[in-house]
Amino acid sequence: MAGGKAYANRKREEIRNKNDFYETPFSLTWELQKLNIIPKEINGHKTTILDPCCGKYAISKWFREDYDITEKSLEYGNDFLTEDYSDKHYDFVIMNPPFDLWDNFIYKSKDIADVVISIGKTDYFSCYQRLQNGIWKNLKAIYIFNRKVDYQFPTIENGDLGVGNLTSGWFVWDKNYDGKPELNFIDIQKYANLGGFDSWSKKNTI
């Protein structure tokens, strides 16, 4: 489990990345920062952030300078879903968890943080069970990327990303919010320069 996606529905187990690790394009984090929904201080203290599946720090590295951030990953021996966080509390959890464990990460994160921000698929809304089990409680906003992102690509320094077939975005929960979620869009067109993964990988060594 790391800062990326599980492509379990599309890829055979023997060819999946270890621990379903798929990186997050830097540009998606940059666009999150532009939303200015994460204050640098709360009640006079540096805002605390947890990234429970930081992977290669594609998300968390951009918050180190201004925030008190904790970085965890199964890659480094930290299993967020089994570790005891009963004595921990964070202002924010920011993450891009594996798709096949997305619900579990959301539930636990909501228990230990005031605000949870996670990349997720819009397909998640078409699940009856999620509506019944309360995962959408306190969902404040969804910021949908206006291009379908292929998370198989490694991170590119200039933020470029590949185009796939997943509609995704940033999902934001706030424990103090009880209204209906707002729908917003994030323009990532300028970063969508890598094309499809198969054609790109033939020309590049991963």
C-alpha positions as YAML, in Angstrom:
chain: A
units: angstrom
residues:
- id: 1
  name: MET
  ca: [0.00, 0.00, 0.00]
- id: 2
  name: ALA
  ca: [1.46, 3.30, -1.02]
- id: 3
  name: GLY
  ca: [0.66, 6.57, -2.72]
- id: 4
  name: GLY
  ca: [-1.11, 5.01, -5.63]
- id: 5
  name: LYS
  ca: [-3.75, 2.74, -7.05]
- id: 6
  name: ALA
  ca: [-4.62, -0.94, -7.15]
- id: 7
  name: TYR
  ca: [-5.39, -2.08, -10.69]
- id: 8
  name: ALA
  ca: [-6.67, -5.43, -9.44]
- id: 9
  name: ASN
  ca: [-9.63, -5.42, -11.76]
- id: 10
  name: ARG
  ca: [-7.47, -4.99, -14.85]
- id: 11
  name: LYS
  ca: [-4.17, -6.68, -14.12]
- id: 12
  name: ARG
  ca: [-3.34, -10.26, -13.20]
- id: 13
  name: GLU
  ca: [-1.76, -10.68, -9.76]
- id: 14
  name: GLU
  ca: [1.58, -11.81, -11.16]
- id: 15
  name: ILE
  ca: [2.03, -8.59, -13.16]
- id: 16
  name: ARG
  ca: [0.75, -6.09, -10.61]
- id: 17
  name: ASN
  ca: [3.21, -3.76, -8.95]
- id: 18
  name: LYS
  ca: [4.37, -4.89, -5.52]
- id: 19
  name: ASN
  ca: [1.82, -3.97, -2.82]
- id: 20
  name: ASP
  ca: [-0.33, -2.45, -5.57]
- id: 21
  name: PHE
  ca: [2.00, 0.54, -5.60]
- id: 22
  name: TYR
  ca: [1.19, 3.19, -8.17]
- id: 23
  name: GLU
  ca: [2.53, 6.71, -7.94]
- id: 24
  name: THR
  ca: [0.60, 9.96, -7.76]
- id: 25
  name: PRO
  ca: [1.39, 12.58, -10.40]
- id: 26
  name: PHE
  ca: [2.94, 15.61, -8.70]
- id: 27
  name: SER
  ca: [0.53, 17.89, -10.53]
- id: 28
  name: LEU
  ca: [-2.47, 16.46, -8.68]
- id: 29
  name: THR
  ca: [-0.91, 17.51, -5.38]
- id: 30
  name: TRP
  ca: [0.01, 20.93, -6.75]
- id: 31
  name: GLU
  ca: [-3.60, 21.48, -7.78]
- id: 32
  name: LEU
  ca: [-4.76, 20.38, -4.32]
- id: 33
  name: GLN
  ca: [-2.48, 22.98, -2.74]
- id: 34
  name: LYS
  ca: [-3.99, 25.69, -4.94]
- id: 35
  name: LEU
  ca: [-7.40, 25.04, -3.39]
- id: 36
  name: ASN
  ca: [-6.12, 26.52, -0.11]
- id: 37
  name: ILE
  ca: [-8.28, 24.23, 2.02]
- id: 38
  name: ILE
  ca: [-5.38, 23.26, 4.30]
- id: 39
  name: PRO
  ca: [-4.33, 26.05, 6.70]
- id: 40
  name: LYS
  ca: [-0.72, 26.16, 7.80]
- id: 41
  name: GLU
  ca: [-1.76, 26.71, 11.41]
- id: 42
  name: ILE
  ca: [-4.76, 25.65, 13.47]
- id: 43
  name: ASN
  ca: [-5.35, 27.25, 16.87]
- id: 44
  name: GLY
  ca: [-1.84, 28.68, 16.84]
- id: 45
  name: HIS
  ca: [-0.15, 25.35, 16.13]
- id: 46
  name: LYS
  ca: [1.39, 24.00, 12.94]
- id: 47
  name: THR
  ca: [-1.20, 21.91, 11.15]
- id: 48
  name: THR
  ca: [-0.64, 18.17, 11.59]
- id: 49
  name: ILE
  ca: [-0.97, 15.92, 8.55]
- id: 50
  name: LEU
  ca: [-0.72, 12.15, 8.13]
- id: 51
  name: ASP
  ca: [-0.05, 10.45, 4.82]
- id: 52
  name: PRO
  ca: [-0.60, 6.78, 5.73]
- id: 53
  name: CYS
  ca: [0.49, 5.40, 2.35]
- id: 54
  name: CYS
  ca: [3.19, 7.83, 1.28]
- id: 55
  name: GLY
  ca: [5.08, 5.51, -1.06]
- id: 56
  name: LYS
  ca: [7.81, 7.55, -2.72]
- id: 57
  name: TYR
  ca: [6.45, 10.76, -1.15]
- id: 58
  name: ALA
  ca: [4.70, 11.98, -4.30]
- id: 59
  name: ILE
  ca: [2.11, 13.73, -2.11]
- id: 60
  name: SER
  ca: [3.74, 14.27, 1.27]
- id: 61
  name: LYS
  ca: [6.98, 15.86, 0.04]
- id: 62
  name: TRP
  ca: [5.06, 18.97, -0.98]
- id: 63
  name: PHE
  ca: [3.84, 19.57, 2.57]
- id: 64
  name: ARG
  ca: [7.07, 19.08, 4.53]
- id: 65
  name: GLU
  ca: [8.16, 22.70, 4.60]
- id: 66
  name: ASP
  ca: [5.00, 24.26, 6.01]
- id: 67
  name: TYR
  ca: [3.28, 21.47, 7.95]
- id: 68
  name: ASP
  ca: [3.94, 18.93, 10.69]
- id: 69
  name: ILE
  ca: [3.57, 15.85, 8.47]
- id: 70
  name: THR
  ca: [3.89, 12.17, 9.37]
- id: 71
  name: GLU
  ca: [4.73, 9.81, 6.51]
- id: 72
  name: LYS
  ca: [3.88, 6.11, 6.69]
- id: 73
  name: SER
  ca: [3.92, 3.30, 4.16]
- id: 74
  name: LEU
  ca: [3.74, -0.47, 4.01]
- id: 75
  name: GLU
  ca: [6.88, -0.21, 1.88]
- id: 76
  name: TYR
  ca: [8.70, 0.98, 5.00]
- id: 77
  name: GLY
  ca: [7.16, -1.46, 7.46]
- id: 78
  name: ASN
  ca: [4.11, 0.56, 8.54]
- id: 79
  name: ASP
  ca: [0.76, -1.17, 7.99]
- id: 80
  name: PHE
  ca: [-1.76, 1.59, 8.59]
- id: 81
  name: LEU
  ca: [-4.75, -0.75, 8.69]
- id: 82
  name: THR
  ca: [-3.35, -2.96, 11.45]
- id: 83
  name: GLU
  ca: [-1.39, -0.45, 13.53]
- id: 84
  name: ASP
  ca: [-2.98, 1.04, 16.65]
- id: 85
  name: TYR
  ca: [-3.80, 4.73, 16.23]
- id: 86
  name: SER
  ca: [-6.14, 4.98, 19.23]
- id: 87
  name: ASP
  ca: [-3.85, 7.53, 20.90]
- id: 88
  name: LYS
  ca: [-3.21, 9.53, 17.72]
- id: 89
  name: HIS
  ca: [-5.04, 12.50, 16.25]
- id: 90
  name: TYR
  ca: [-4.30, 14.57, 13.15]
- id: 91
  name: ASP
  ca: [-5.83, 17.70, 11.70]
- id: 92
  name: PHE
  ca: [-5.67, 16.22, 8.20]
- id: 93
  name: VAL
  ca: [-5.12, 12.90, 6.49]
- id: 94
  name: ILE
  ca: [-4.03, 13.30, 2.87]
- id: 95
  name: MET
  ca: [-3.57, 10.17, 0.79]
- id: 96
  name: ASN
  ca: [-3.90, 8.17, -2.39]
- id: 97
  name: PRO
  ca: [-4.60, 4.68, -1.03]
- id: 98
  name: PRO
  ca: [-4.87, 1.43, -3.01]
- id: 99
  name: PHE
  ca: [-8.22, 1.16, -4.72]
- id: 100
  name: ASP
  ca: [-8.91, -2.34, -3.37]
- id: 101
  name: LEU
  ca: [-8.51, -1.09, 0.22]
- id: 102
  name: TRP
  ca: [-9.92, 2.40, -0.28]
- id: 103
  name: ASP
  ca: [-12.92, 1.97, 2.01]
- id: 104
  name: ASN
  ca: [-10.78, 0.65, 4.86]
- id: 105
  name: PHE
  ca: [-8.37, 3.57, 4.59]
- id: 106
  name: ILE
  ca: [-11.23, 6.07, 4.56]
- id: 107
  name: TYR
  ca: [-12.96, 4.58, 7.61]
- id: 108
  name: LYS
  ca: [-9.82, 4.53, 9.72]
- id: 109
  name: SER
  ca: [-8.70, 7.97, 8.59]
- id: 110
  name: LYS
  ca: [-12.08, 9.48, 9.54]
- id: 111
  name: ASP
  ca: [-11.59, 8.06, 13.03]
- id: 112
  name: ILE
  ca: [-8.24, 9.77, 13.61]
- id: 113
  name: ALA
  ca: [-8.47, 13.07, 11.71]
- id: 114
  name: ASP
  ca: [-10.74, 16.11, 11.50]
- id: 115
  name: VAL
  ca: [-10.43, 16.32, 7.72]
- id: 116
  name: VAL
  ca: [-9.68, 13.49, 5.29]
- id: 117
  name: ILE
  ca: [-8.57, 14.22, 1.73]
- id: 118
  name: SER
  ca: [-8.15, 11.25, -0.58]
- id: 119
  name: ILE
  ca: [-7.93, 10.53, -4.26]
- id: 120
  name: GLY
  ca: [-10.79, 8.27, -5.30]
- id: 121
  name: LYS
  ca: [-12.79, 7.09, -8.29]
- id: 122
  name: THR
  ca: [-16.18, 8.53, -9.14]
- id: 123
  name: ASP
  ca: [-17.30, 4.93, -9.70]
- id: 124
  name: TYR
  ca: [-17.36, 4.58, -5.93]
- id: 125
  name: PHE
  ca: [-20.67, 6.45, -5.85]
- id: 126
  name: SER
  ca: [-22.43, 3.66, -7.74]
- id: 127
  name: CYS
  ca: [-22.12, 1.21, -4.85]
- id: 128
  name: TYR
  ca: [-25.27, 0.65, -2.75]
- id: 129
  name: GLN
  ca: [-23.30, -0.64, 0.23]
- id: 130
  name: ARG
  ca: [-21.31, 2.59, 0.58]
- id: 131
  name: LEU
  ca: [-24.52, 4.57, 0.79]
- id: 132
  name: GLN
  ca: [-25.76, 2.29, 3.56]
- id: 133
  name: ASN
  ca: [-22.60, 1.97, 5.63]
- id: 134
  name: GLY
  ca: [-22.04, 5.69, 6.10]
- id: 135
  name: ILE
  ca: [-18.79, 6.21, 4.22]
- id: 136
  name: TRP
  ca: [-20.25, 9.36, 2.64]
- id: 137
  name: LYS
  ca: [-21.16, 10.91, 6.01]
- id: 138
  name: ASN
  ca: [-19.40, 14.30, 6.38]
- id: 139
  name: LEU
  ca: [-18.30, 14.26, 2.72]
- id: 140
  name: LYS
  ca: [-17.89, 17.97, 2.06]
- id: 141
  name: ALA
  ca: [-16.60, 18.22, -1.50]
- id: 142
  name: ILE
  ca: [-15.38, 16.32, -4.54]
- id: 143
  name: TYR
  ca: [-12.87, 17.88, -6.92]
- id: 144
  name: ILE
  ca: [-13.00, 15.85, -10.12]
- id: 145
  name: PHE
  ca: [-10.05, 15.91, -12.52]
- id: 146
  name: ASN
  ca: [-11.19, 16.92, -15.98]
- id: 147
  name: ARG
  ca: [-9.00, 14.28, -17.63]
- id: 148
  name: LYS
  ca: [-8.96, 10.56, -16.89]
- id: 149
  name: VAL
  ca: [-5.68, 9.80, -15.14]
- id: 150
  name: ASP
  ca: [-3.62, 6.64, -15.66]
- id: 151
  name: TYR
  ca: [-1.83, 6.03, -12.35]
- id: 152
  name: GLN
  ca: [0.50, 3.39, -13.82]
- id: 153
  name: PHE
  ca: [3.04, 6.02, -14.85]
- id: 154
  name: PRO
  ca: [6.02, 6.86, -12.63]
- id: 155
  name: THR
  ca: [6.12, 10.43, -11.35]
- id: 156
  name: ILE
  ca: [7.41, 12.97, -13.87]
- id: 157
  name: GLU
  ca: [9.22, 15.99, -12.43]
- id: 158
  name: ASN
  ca: [7.24, 18.54, -14.44]
- id: 159
  name: GLY
  ca: [3.94, 17.04, -13.32]
- id: 160
  name: ASP
  ca: [2.98, 15.49, -16.65]
- id: 161
  name: LEU
  ca: [0.57, 12.57, -16.43]
- id: 162
  name: GLY
  ca: [-0.82, 9.85, -18.61]
- id: 163
  name: VAL
  ca: [-4.38, 9.54, -19.82]
- id: 164
  name: GLY
  ca: [-6.24, 6.38, -18.88]
- id: 165
  name: ASN
  ca: [-9.86, 5.38, -18.35]
- id: 166
  name: LEU
  ca: [-10.46, 6.24, -14.69]
- id: 167
  name: THR
  ca: [-12.48, 9.29, -13.71]
- id: 168
  name: SER
  ca: [-11.04, 10.35, -10.36]
- id: 169
  name: GLY
  ca: [-10.51, 13.32, -8.09]
- id: 170
  name: TRP
  ca: [-9.90, 14.58, -4.58]
- id: 171
  name: PHE
  ca: [-12.59, 13.60, -2.05]
- id: 172
  name: VAL
  ca: [-12.80, 15.76, 1.09]
- id: 173
  name: TRP
  ca: [-14.47, 14.78, 4.37]
- id: 174
  name: ASP
  ca: [-14.84, 17.19, 7.30]
- id: 175
  name: LYS
  ca: [-16.16, 15.82, 10.60]
- id: 176
  name: ASN
  ca: [-17.81, 19.18, 11.33]
- id: 177
  name: TYR
  ca: [-19.70, 19.28, 8.03]
- id: 178
  name: ASP
  ca: [-23.24, 17.88, 7.80]
- id: 179
  name: GLY
  ca: [-24.47, 19.37, 4.51]
- id: 180
  name: LYS
  ca: [-24.53, 17.96, 1.01]
- id: 181
  name: PRO
  ca: [-21.19, 17.56, -0.79]
- id: 182
  name: GLU
  ca: [-20.18, 20.21, -3.30]
- id: 183
  name: LEU
  ca: [-19.11, 19.16, -6.78]
- id: 184
  name: ASN
  ca: [-16.09, 20.93, -8.28]
- id: 185
  name: PHE
  ca: [-13.67, 20.35, -11.13]
- id: 186
  name: ILE
  ca: [-9.90, 20.65, -11.40]
- id: 187
  name: ASP
  ca: [-8.39, 21.47, -14.78]
- id: 188
  name: ILE
  ca: [-5.37, 19.20, -15.41]
- id: 189
  name: GLN
  ca: [-5.42, 19.44, -19.19]
- id: 190
  name: LYS
  ca: [-2.00, 21.15, -19.33]
- id: 191
  name: TYR
  ca: [-0.40, 18.13, -17.65]
- id: 192
  name: ALA
  ca: [-1.99, 15.43, -19.83]
- id: 193
  name: ASN
  ca: [0.96, 15.01, -22.17]
- id: 194
  name: LEU
  ca: [2.09, 11.38, -21.82]
- id: 195
  name: GLY
  ca: [-0.66, 9.62, -23.75]
- id: 196
  name: GLY
  ca: [-1.49, 6.01, -22.94]
- id: 197
  name: PHE
  ca: [0.75, 3.85, -20.75]
- id: 198
  name: ASP
  ca: [1.31, 1.05, -23.25]
- id: 199
  name: SER
  ca: [2.61, 3.32, -26.01]
- id: 200
  name: TRP
  ca: [4.63, 5.41, -23.54]
- id: 201
  name: SER
  ca: [6.28, 2.37, -21.92]
- id: 202
  name: LYS
  ca: [7.48, 1.08, -25.28]
- id: 203
  name: LYS
  ca: [9.54, 4.25, -25.68]
- id: 204
  name: ASN
  ca: [10.72, 4.62, -22.09]
- id: 205
  name: THR
  ca: [12.52, 2.47, -19.56]
- id: 206
  name: ILE
  ca: [10.67, 2.31, -16.24]
...
